[in-house]
C-alpha cells in the first residue's frame, strides 16, 4: 500500500493529506491538486488533517473543497459550541475534545467538514492526534468502501474514546478521597478538592453531552452523506457517549452526596464534642457552687460551728458529682 504523505516536516499546521482509493490504497496528494482529485470520477476520497491552521491555509481549503465561508470562519476562530450544520453538500461538525496533561484536563475543538468524497479535520487546543483513526481505515480497507461517512465514524469514535481515560482518572480520584470524606475531622482541603472536582466534571459533561445530539442527527438525517450501513457504527458511538454522560452524572451526584456526608459527619462530631464539654462543665458547676457559698464569709453559715461540717460538705459534694457523672455517662454526654 502506498503511504500517504504526512507533512509535519514541511508545516506543523498540515498534519495529514492523502487520497484513498475505494480499495483503501493511499496516494500522495499536494494541496494544489485536491480539487483536481475531487473532479475525477474514480470514487476515491480525500482526507486532510490540519492543526490550528492560519487564515491563508484555511482559505486554501475553502477554495479546494468549495467550503462555505461561514463554516471556514468558525473553523479559524474556534471557541465554538458543539454543533452540526449543513452547507449545501457539506456537513460541518464541531465537537469538543479533551486530553489529560500533567493531571489536568486541556480542552480543545475539532471541526470536521464532510462531503461525499472528502473529509477535512481541523483541530484546536487539547486534542490527541487522529492518526489512529486513519490507520484503522488503512488496516481495514473495507471501511473506505463505505465512503467518507465511515472515515467520519472512526474520527468520532476516537474523540469519544479519548474521554474514557479522563473519566477513569476522576473515578480514581474520587475513590482516593473516600477516607477523607468519611473522616469526622474537618479538613478544609478535602471540601475544596471535592468542589473543584465537581466543577471539572461539570465542564467535562458540557464537552461530552452535545455529542449525543450530533450522533442522533447523523443517524436520522443526511442520508446522502451518511450511509445506512455506517449508522449502526454511529449507534455504537452514541451508546458510548450515553455511558460516558451517565458516568459523569453519577460522579457529580456522588460528589454532592460526599460533600453532604462529610459536613454531616463533621457536624455530628462537633456536636459530640460540645456535649462532652457541657457535661464536664456541669460536673464542675457543683463544687464551684458549693464552695462559692462557703466563700462569702457570712457569720452564720450551716455547720460552721460543727467539727464534722467540713467533711460532710466534702462528702456531699463528692456524692453529687458521682451521681451526676454516672447520669451524664449513661446519657452519652461523657
C-alpha angles and dihedrals in degrees: 000000000000113000118241115237116258112194105196089123092054099040134001089211096059106064100166142003128168145140117232126203119220089259091058100257113145125219133189116258134185125217092247092055098053096096090045091053091050091049092061121092097222094109094240122145131221120223121191129176123194132181118209094328122198123239097265092053092049090048088054089053090048091055097043096046097030092236126179112259093228091057091046090051091053091048091053099046096039118183089107128148117251109271147138122228136169125225110184108298094349130087117212116202128183116194128178115232135192141190136182115249118178092338095310131098119247113196128209144157138246120205115198127194112195125190132163091269107018144051121195121189124195117188127198131182123336106016133127120233118273092217088112090060092052092045089052090056091046091053090048107043090178088070092069091051084075090059131227095331090070090052088051090053093054091051095047090045090054092047091054093043090054089064092058098077089047092055090045089051093055092046088056092048091051092049089050091056094054094096092050091045093055093045116113090213117093112244114180094197091057092057091046092051091049091049093049091045090054091050091051091050092048091055091045090054090051088056096047104038099065090058088071092062092044092053092045089055092049091050095049107032143031094052092169090063102029113053121219091238089060096050093076087060091048088052089059091053088048090055090052090052091051091051091048092050092048091049091051092046091049092051091048090052091046091051091052089050091045092054091049092046093048093049091045092052090048091049092049091048091050089048091053090050091051091050091053092048090049090049094052090045089055091051092050091048093067099061090035091056095046096044088045091059092050092046094065093085098226115166095228109050124154113273095357091130094045119089093217094050095095096051089044093056090047092050092046091050092048092048094051091047093050093048091047092047092052091048093050091045091052090049091052096246094119 
